[in-house]
Amino acid sequence: MTETSRHASDDHWLVRPATVRRLWIGGIALLAGLVAAGTAVHGHAYFGVDGLFAFNAWYGFGACAAMVVAAKVLGVLLKRKDTYYDH
């Protein structure tokens, strides 16, 4: 058995391209279904903007994107040289 064929059959099921594709499709379908189900529920808006269609979805996405940007900025500000602890 060659080295490449051995690794192809030993791949964990979560790293196989077919599984990754199925997980993406399933996740997107689940999120779309939840947004669609939100149209059937009457929510009470407290601030006006939270009464918009799919507010929870785009607010959550925006908050996540803001955290990623903040982490990148903190990484740049707090980064030290590779030789910081060398004597």
C-alpha positions as CSV (number, residue, x, y, z in Angstrom):
1,M,0.0,0.0,0.0
2,T,1.4,3.4,-0.9
3,E,1.7,6.3,1.5
4,T,-0.9,8.4,-0.3
5,S,-3.5,5.6,-0.5
6,R,-3.1,4.8,3.2
7,H,-3.8,8.4,4.2
8,A,-6.8,8.7,1.9
9,S,-8.6,5.8,3.6
10,D,-7.5,6.9,7.1
11,D,-9.0,10.4,6.9
12,H,-11.3,11.3,9.7
13,W,-14.9,11.6,8.5
14,L,-15.0,15.3,9.3
15,V,-12.1,16.2,7.0
16,R,-13.5,14.4,3.9
17,P,-14.5,16.9,1.2
18,A,-17.9,15.2,0.7
19,T,-18.7,15.5,4.4
20,V,-17.6,19.1,4.6
21,R,-19.8,19.9,1.7
22,R,-22.8,18.2,3.3
23,L,-22.2,20.0,6.6
24,W,-22.1,23.4,4.8
25,I,-25.3,22.6,2.9
26,G,-27.0,21.4,6.0
27,G,-25.9,24.4,8.1
28,I,-27.1,26.9,5.4
29,A,-30.4,25.1,5.1
30,L,-30.9,25.1,8.8
31,L,-30.1,28.8,9.1
32,A,-32.4,29.6,6.2
33,G,-35.2,27.5,7.8
34,L,-34.8,29.4,11.1
35,V,-35.0,32.7,9.3
36,A,-38.1,31.6,7.4
37,A,-39.6,30.3,10.6
38,G,-39.1,33.7,12.2
39,T,-41.8,35.1,9.8
40,A,-44.4,32.9,11.5
41,V,-43.6,34.2,15.0
42,H,-44.8,37.6,16.1
43,G,-42.0,39.3,18.1
44,H,-42.3,42.4,20.2
45,A,-39.7,44.9,19.3
46,Y,-38.3,46.8,22.2
47,F,-36.0,49.2,20.3
48,G,-37.6,49.5,16.8
49,V,-34.6,48.1,14.9
50,D,-35.0,44.7,16.5
51,G,-38.4,44.4,14.8
52,L,-36.7,44.2,11.3
53,F,-36.8,41.0,9.3
54,A,-34.1,38.5,10.3
55,F,-32.7,41.0,12.9
56,N,-31.3,38.2,15.0
57,A,-29.4,36.6,12.1
58,W,-27.8,39.8,10.8
59,Y,-27.1,41.1,14.2
60,G,-25.4,37.9,15.2
61,F,-23.3,37.8,12.0
62,G,-22.3,41.5,12.5
63,A,-21.3,40.9,16.2
64,C,-19.2,37.9,15.2
65,A,-17.5,39.8,12.4
66,A,-16.8,42.7,14.8
67,M,-15.2,40.3,17.3
68,V,-13.0,38.8,14.6
69,V,-11.8,42.3,13.5
70,A,-11.3,43.3,17.2
71,A,-9.2,40.2,17.7
72,K,-7.1,41.0,14.7
73,V,-6.5,44.5,15.9
74,L,-5.5,43.3,19.4
75,G,-3.1,40.8,17.8
76,V,-1.4,43.6,15.9
77,L,-1.2,45.8,19.0
78,L,0.0,43.1,21.4
79,K,2.4,41.3,19.1
80,R,6.0,41.0,20.1
81,K,9.1,40.1,18.2
82,D,10.1,36.4,18.0
83,T,13.2,37.2,20.0
84,Y,11.3,38.9,22.9
85,Y,12.2,36.3,25.5
86,D,15.8,35.7,24.3
87,H,18.6,36.9,26.4
